[in-house]
Amino acid sequence: MNTHFELILNTESKVVACNILDFEYQADTYLAGLTQTFETDEDFIQAKEEIKTLQELESRTKQAIDNVLNGNKEITDLIETAKEIAERFRQARLSREKLVKSKEAEVKQAIIDMAIGKTIDVRYKSCSENTISLALEMNIPKSSIAQRIQTASKNKRTLDGLQKAVNTEKTLILAEISQEIARLQSRLTLIPLSHKHLFSDEVKLIAGQDDIEQIIAERVEAEKQRELEIKAKAEQEAREKAEREAQLKTEIEAKANANAQAHAVTPEPQTNQTATQSENQCSEHHQPVFNFMLQIPFTGTVEQARAYFAPVKALNYQGVRLTKLN
């Protein structure tokens, strides 16, 4: 595109030399050919050069105007036309400055966003296990990924320089993520599945830097000690229960034997046996008969009651039964 054109305007009392029509045509052609694509560094370099050229054209046109400010009507018309053209150059320059700045920021941000998006996408695809993903987020959070790439993009004047900077940082972050995932997986595999219940804090545990093997050994050993204590306590309680039941059984048997002896009939001398039997038989025929129930109050568990009355039941009295009152 031809950028070496300028307004020629020299006057005395009349227009001596003027190419206003050619100048206007050249101005229209130049303005129509300004860069409209903003994608590469070359596009932005070209657009910024056009801004400089527009400013030069604006200045040279105004200078030509200033040279003939006090001319006649013809000159005044020329000057007005030249002013309009100069204003068009100015408006085009201002608009282009704003457009170039906006487009450049837009393209740069797109490069940054794409790098951040690809990095986070790879991070999730590389870490499908929930525990590992949560631990990774503690050490390399998504916010830090975005912040690091944004920082790497600062002070980069060209798109090519920006692209290289964010790609370098992205590669570095992905390498760190891969290394951290391997470390987390290695630490997680050390936790025994049989003792998983002891490690509800496994995310924080594998994310940290503490000696995880020592922590695992301490917790497993503490669990073993608790189990031994529980077992010893249960065995002690079982022994005490057996002793109480044995003692209770002995007491019940002693009481039952005593009751049995108390109700035993003492034999009469042989010489009186026949007379006594005759008297008893006679008496039995004349005395009324009643039903009796023997009640022995007892307070305790069902098992204790069964053990207590076992000797009584063993006497095989008809109708003997054990009834719980409440």
C-alpha positions in Angstrom: 0.0 0.0 0.0 1.4 3.4 -1.0 1.8 5.6 2.2 4.1 8.3 0.6 1.5 10.8 -0.4 0.9 14.3 0.9 -1.1 17.4 0.3 0.5 20.1 -1.9 -0.9 23.5 -1.2 1.1 26.7 -2.1 -0.7 30.0 -2.7 -0.1 33.6 -3.4 -3.3 35.4 -4.1 -4.6 32.5 -5.9 -4.0 28.8 -6.0 -0.7 28.2 -7.5 -0.4 24.5 -7.0 -3.0 22.1 -5.7 -3.5 18.3 -6.0 -6.5 18.3 -3.7 -8.5 15.9 -5.9 -5.6 13.4 -6.2 -4.9 13.8 -2.5 -8.5 13.1 -1.6 -8.6 10.0 -3.8 -5.3 8.8 -2.3 -6.6 9.4 1.2 -9.8 7.4 0.5 -7.8 4.6 -1.0 -5.4 4.5 2.0 -8.2 4.6 4.6 -10.1 1.8 2.8 -6.9 -0.4 2.8 -6.2 -0.2 6.5 -5.6 -3.6 8.2 -8.8 -5.3 9.3 -7.4 -8.7 10.5 -5.9 -9.0 14.0 -4.6 -12.5 14.6 -0.8 -12.6 14.3 2.1 -10.5 15.5 2.5 -9.2 11.9 -1.1 -8.0 11.9 -0.6 -6.0 15.0 2.8 -4.6 13.8 1.1 -3.5 10.6 -1.8 -1.9 12.4 0.5 0.0 14.8 2.6 1.3 11.8 -0.7 2.5 10.2 -1.4 4.5 13.3 1.9 6.2 13.0 1.3 6.9 9.3 -2.1 8.3 10.0 -0.6 10.7 12.6 2.0 11.8 10.1 -0.6 12.4 7.4 -2.7 14.3 9.8 0.2 16.5 10.8 1.4 17.2 7.2 -2.1 18.0 6.1 -2.6 20.4 9.0 0.8 22.0 8.2 -0.3 22.6 4.6 -3.4 24.2 5.9 -1.5 26.4 8.3 0.6 27.7 5.4 -2.4 29.3 3.7 -4.7 30.2 6.5 -5.1 33.8 5.3 -5.9 33.1 1.6 -8.9 34.0 -0.6 -12.3 32.2 -1.0 -10.8 29.6 -3.3 -8.0 29.0 -0.8 -10.5 28.9 2.1 -12.4 26.2 0.3 -9.3 24.2 -0.3 -8.3 24.6 3.3 -11.8 23.4 4.5 -11.5 20.4 2.3 -8.0 19.7 3.6 -9.2 20.1 7.2 -12.0 17.6 6.5 -9.4 15.1 5.2 -7.1 15.8 8.1 -10.0 15.2 10.5 -10.7 11.9 8.8 -7.1 10.9 9.3 -7.4 11.9 13.0 -10.7 10.0 13.5 -9.3 6.9 11.7 -6.2 7.1 13.9 -8.1 7.4 17.1 -10.5 4.6 16.2 -7.7 2.4 15.1 -5.7 3.0 18.3 -8.7 1.8 20.3 -9.5 -1.1 18.0 -5.9 -2.3 18.0 -5.6 -2.1 21.7 -8.9 -4.0 22.2 -8.1 -6.7 19.7 -4.6 -7.2 21.0 -5.8 -7.6 24.6 -8.6 -10.0 23.3 -6.1 -12.2 21.4 -3.6 -12.3 24.3 -6.4 -13.2 26.8 -7.5 -16.0 24.4 -4.0 -17.4 24.4 -3.9 -17.3 28.2 -7.3 -18.8 28.7 -6.6 -21.6 26.3 -3.3 -22.5 28.1 -5.2 -22.4 31.5 -8.0 -24.5 30.1 -5.7 -27.2 28.6 -3.6 -27.4 31.8 -6.7 -27.9 34.0 -8.2 -30.4 31.6 -5.0 -32.5 31.6 -4.9 -32.2 35.4 -8.4 -33.8 35.8 -7.8 -36.5 33.1 -4.6 -37.5 34.8 -6.2 -37.9 38.2 -9.5 -39.8 38.2 -9.3 -41.1 41.8 -11.2 -38.9 44.2 -8.8 -39.1 47.2 -5.8 -38.3 45.0 -7.7 -35.4 43.3 -8.6 -33.9 46.6 -5.1 -34.1 47.9 -3.7 -32.7 44.7 -6.1 -29.7 45.0 -4.6 -29.0 48.4 -1.0 -28.8 47.0 -1.6 -27.5 43.4 -5.0 -25.8 43.4 -6.7 -24.7 40.2 -6.5 -21.1 41.2 -2.7 -21.3 41.4 -2.5 -22.8 37.9 -4.4 -19.8 36.5 -2.3 -17.3 38.5 1.0 -18.8 37.4 0.0 -18.7 33.7 -1.2 -15.1 34.1 2.1 -14.2 35.7 4.0 -15.8 32.9 2.2 -13.7 30.4 3.1 -10.3 31.8 5.4 -7.9 29.9 5.2 -9.9 26.7 5.1 -7.4 23.8 4.5 -9.9 20.9 2.0 -12.7 20.5 4.7 -15.1 19.7 6.6 -14.2 22.9 3.3 -14.5 24.9 2.6 -18.0 23.4 6.0 -19.3 24.1 5.9 -18.0 27.7 2.5 -19.5 28.6 3.4 -22.8 26.8 6.6 -23.0 28.9 4.8 -22.4 32.1 2.0 -24.9 31.1 4.6 -27.6 30.5 6.3 -26.9 33.8 3.0 -27.1 35.7 2.0 -30.4 34.0 5.3 -31.9 35.0 4.8 -30.8 38.6 1.3 -32.3 38.6 2.5 -35.6 37.2 5.2 -35.8 39.8 2.8 -34.9 42.6 0.2 -37.4 41.5 2.9 -40.2 41.6 3.9 -39.1 45.1 0.3 -39.1 46.3 -0.5 -42.5 44.8 2.7 -43.9 46.4 1.7 -42.6 49.8 -1.9 -43.8 49.5 -0.9 -47.4 48.7 0.9 -47.6 52.0 -2.3 -47.3 53.9 -3.5 -51.0 54.6 -7.0 -51.7 53.5 -7.6 -53.8 56.6 -7.1 -50.7 58.8 -8.7 -48.1 56.4 -11.0 -47.1 59.3 -8.0 -45.6 61.1 -7.3 -43.1 58.4 -10.4 -40.9 57.9 -7.9 -38.1 57.4 -6.2 -39.9 54.5 -6.5 -36.9 52.1 -4.6 -34.6 54.4 -2.2 -37.3 55.4 -1.1 -38.2 51.9 -1.0 -34.5 50.9 1.4 -33.7 53.7 5.2 -34.2 54.0 5.2 -36.2 57.3 6.7 -39.7 57.5 3.5 -41.6 56.6 5.0 -45.0 57.2 5.7 -44.1 60.8 2.2 -42.6 61.3 0.6 -45.8 59.9 2.7 -48.1 62.1 1.8 -46.0 65.2 -1.9 -46.1 64.5 -1.9 -49.8 63.7 0.0 -50.6 66.9 -2.4 -48.4 68.9 -5.3 -50.3 67.4 -3.8 -53.6 68.3 -3.3 -52.5 71.9 -6.9 -51.3 72.1 -8.1 -54.7 70.8 -5.9 -56.6 73.3 -7.3 -54.4 76.1 -10.9 -55.1 75.0 -10.2 -58.8 74.8 -8.6 -58.9 78.2 -11.5 -57.0 79.7 -14.0 -59.3 78.1 -12.1 -62.4 79.4 -11.9 -60.9 82.9 -15.7 -60.2 82.8 -16.4 -63.7 81.6 -14.3 -65.2 84.4 -16.0 -63.0 87.0 -19.4 -64.0 85.6 -18.6 -67.7 85.7 -17.4 -67.4 89.3 -20.6 -65.6 90.3 -22.7 -68.2 88.6 -20.8 -71.0 90.2 -21.1 -69.4 93.7 -24.8 -68.8 93.1 -25.3 -72.4 92.0 -23.6 -73.7 95.1 -25.7 -71.5 97.3 -28.9 -72.6 95.5 -28.0 -76.3 95.8 -27.2 -75.8 99.5 -30.5 -74.1 100.1 -32.4 -76.8 98.1 -30.7 -79.6 100.1 -31.5 -77.8 103.3 -35.2 -77.5 102.2 -35.3 -81.1 101.2 -34.0 -82.3 104.5 -36.4 -80.0 106.4 -39.4 -81.6 104.6 -38.2 -85.2 105.0 -40.4 -87.5 107.3 -38.6 -88.9 110.3 -39.1 -92.7 110.6 -41.1 -94.0 113.6 -40.0 -96.9 115.7 -40.8 -100.3 114.2 -43.0 -101.3 117.1 -45.4 -98.4 116.5 -45.4 -98.4 112.7 -48.5 -100.5 112.2 -50.5 -98.5 114.7 -49.3 -95.2 113.3 -50.1 -96.2 109.7 -53.6 -97.2 110.8 -54.0 -93.9 112.6 -52.7 -91.9 109.6 -55.0 -93.8 107.2 -57.9 -93.1 109.4 -57.0 -89.5 109.8 -56.5 -89.1 106.1 -60.0 -90.3 105.5 -61.5 -87.8 107.9 -59.3 -84.6 107.2 -60.1 -82.2 104.3 -57.6 -82.0 101.4 -56.2 -78.6 100.1 -53.9 -77.3 97.3 -50.7 -75.7 98.4 -48.2 -73.4 96.6 -44.7 -72.9 97.8 -43.4 -69.3 97.0 -39.7 -68.4 97.2 -39.1 -64.7 96.5 -36.0 -64.1 94.3 -34.5 -61.1 92.5 -32.0 -61.4 89.7 -31.5 -62.1 86.0 -33.4 -64.8 84.1 -30.2 -66.9 84.0 -29.5 -66.5 87.7 -33.1 -67.5 88.5 -32.9 -70.6 86.4 -29.6 -71.6 88.1 -31.1 -70.8 91.5 -34.2 -73.0 91.1 -32.6 -75.8 89.1 -32.2 -78.1 92.2 -35.9 -77.6 93.1 -36.9 -78.5 89.6 -34.7 -81.5 89.8 -36.9 -83.0 92.6 -39.5 -83.6 89.9 -42.5 -82.3 91.8 -45.5 -82.2 89.5 -46.5 -78.7 88.4 -43.2 -77.0 89.4 -42.5 -74.0 87.2 -40.6 -70.7 87.3 -42.6 -67.6 86.5 -41.2 -64.0 86.0 -43.3 -61.5 87.8 -42.4 -58.3 86.0 
